[in-house]
Every structure is written in structure tokens, then in C-alpha cells.
């Protein structure tokens, strides 16, 4: 596709298109593990004799595990290399996913979902770090947008696949399918992803220094601005993920088999934004495109807040508002993480970890808020997203305003 910046890296021998496809699949661990089982949440509640709130907390456990895992994997990969850390995380994901399929109560399922996410976090954060190893800032943002187009097919297809599995099998079969996805990705990494972080760079990074990089990153107002700006938007997306199965299926009586169609509308909006960003970011740069993205996100979030408070427009108004608030992720993610890693090139893994941890940490809080405020109507989801929209803009235009 484009010549890599790091020509001495072993990853330079990998075909660019194939690399992006594999890394896009790795980055899809989160969407596959989350979105595929969304249509099964009501069935899991019935099967395990659990409340809706306790089933929703399995999502919170997943977000928390992903966040915690991301914080561990990034610095470890800066010190010991991307490949061994990546392989270890995928193996843990596979075994934990099988354990989810065998869970006998909601407590076991919640615990295994945490471990599943802890393992899957390696794939998500290190896919981004590998891109940064190979490309410069603007080109990395372009490659991340292209990778996100591939990744976006997972949340586009996953709910529909999950719904179709439920037509023939019970909810446990969804986790079996996810474990097979993990096995396929493990084989792809073993086959085609060599080490991208040269040993000469790893030798100058002490184990303790790898984690101390977090302090330097978190002291940077600009880094926090990009990280929190994107994290608030991701929190809104996770509030949407947590709320829509019950809002669509339970409140608006959308059949589970058609849930994926409505869910897919938002994924298509993310894909469209990623495609647009990949074309425009080489010309306008990551900073301008990120700011455009946060304005789109805030407009959609405030619109959804009005719908939630007034009930005006019903399901169509909710779906349309979500197209903007969720779709803006296509502008925010690639640009914000690319800028954040560019600010700390010697600690790209740690920077990617901070970005991912902020995302899923905010996601866990937003998901918990939707669960705690749930009153059986769309109100909780709409209010949580409506609050996070302005928070994203405040972070971007406040903390990161001096990044000119």
C-alpha cells in the first residue's frame, strides 16, 4: 500500500494489504466478543434465571477486563516485543471464551467475560501499535481508518450472526463461534505477523520505564485532550451497545432477528466516516479531522438527549440521532490515537494502552450508568449519551486547544 517508515523492521516483509486485513481482524476482537452476543442478552437472562441488570453487568465486566488488559499489554510490548505479548493474549481469550460457553450461572459468566476481555485486549491495543511501528503520523491515521473499515464489518455482521445462531442453537453456541474466531486469528498471527518492534529499541527500555511512561503521558494536557475526547465518544457508543438490545427488542418490540439491521445502520455510519477520513486526513491532518469528528458527535448526542427527554420522534428519531453520535467514532478514533502515539513515539505501546484504557474505562462507566438508570424506557441511554457528547467537545477544545 505505502512504504513503511520502519524499513528495518521484520514486519516490512509482510504484504501491506494482508497486514491491514489481519490487524483489522485483531482489532475486531472487541466488537466480535461484544456485539455477537447482544441479541442473546434476554435469552441469557431467562436461561440463567438472572435479572436484566445482572446480565447487563456482563458487559460492564467485559469493558473493565478490556481496559485492565490494555494497560498491561502496551508497556509489556514496548519492553518485550509485540508478537509474544499478542500471542499470549489471544490464547487467554480462546480459553476464557470456551469457559463462557460452559458457565452455569450469571456469576461464572461475568467472571469469564472479564478474563475473555483481558485476553482480547492484547489484540486491540497491539494492532494499533504495530501500525505505529510502520507508519508516520498522518499515514498511520490513514492506515488506522482503513483498518477500521475492516474492523467495522464485525459489529455490522456480528449481531445478525448472533441472531441467526439463536434460531438454531442456544446462547452458548455464540461463544463457541467466538472461540473459533480466536483460533483463526491465532493462526494468522503465527503465520504472517513477525515482530514489528526492533530488539534494539526494546533493549533501551527497562521494564519499570515501560510502565513509568504512563506518568509522562497523563501529565500532557494535549495527550489527555485527545484521549478523553475520543473516550467520551466511545463511552457514548458503549452506552448505545448496552442500551439498544433492551430499547429496541423489549421497548419497541423489534424482533431479535432484525435487531442486527438497526444495529448495522450505525456501523455503516462508522464505516462511511472511516472511509471519508482515510481520504481527507492526508490533506487536512489528524488535528482538524478530529475536531470535525467531535462536533458531529456532540450534535448527534444533544439531539438524542432531546429525544430521550421528550419522547419526540420515537424509534426513528433515536436511530437517526445515533447515526451521528456513533458514526463520528470513524473520525475520532484513528485521528486521536495516531496523534497520541505520535506525541510519544518511543512509547507507542503505552500511548496506545492509555488511549484504549480511557476508551473502555469510560465505556464501563457509561455502560454501568445505563444499567443503573434503566427504567424500561430509552431515557437512560439517551441521557448518558447526551451528557457525554459535550464532555467530548470540552476535552478536545479545552485540554488539546494548544495543539496547533
Buried (B, 14 or more C-beta within 10 A) or exposed (E): EEEBBBEEBBBBEBEBEEBBBBBBBBBBBBBBBBBBBBBBBBBBBEBBEBEBEBBBBBBBBBBBBBBBBBBBBBBBBBBBBBBEBBBBBBBBBBBBBBBBBEBEEBEBBBBBBBBBBBBBBBBBBBBBBBBBBBBBBBBBBBBBBBBBBBBBBBBBBBBBBBBBBBEEEEBBBBBBBBBEBBBEBBEBBEEBBEBBBBEEBBEEBEEEBBBEBBEBBEEBEBBBBBBBBBBBBBBBBBBBBBBBBBBBBBBBEBEBBBBBEBBBBBBEBBBBBBBBBBEBBEEEBBBEBBBBBBBBBBBBBBBBBBBBEEEEBEBEBBBBBBBBBBBBBBBBBBBBBBBBBBBBEBBBBBBBBBBBBBBBBBBBBBBBBBBEBBEEBBBBBBBBBBBBBBBBBBBBBEBBEEBE
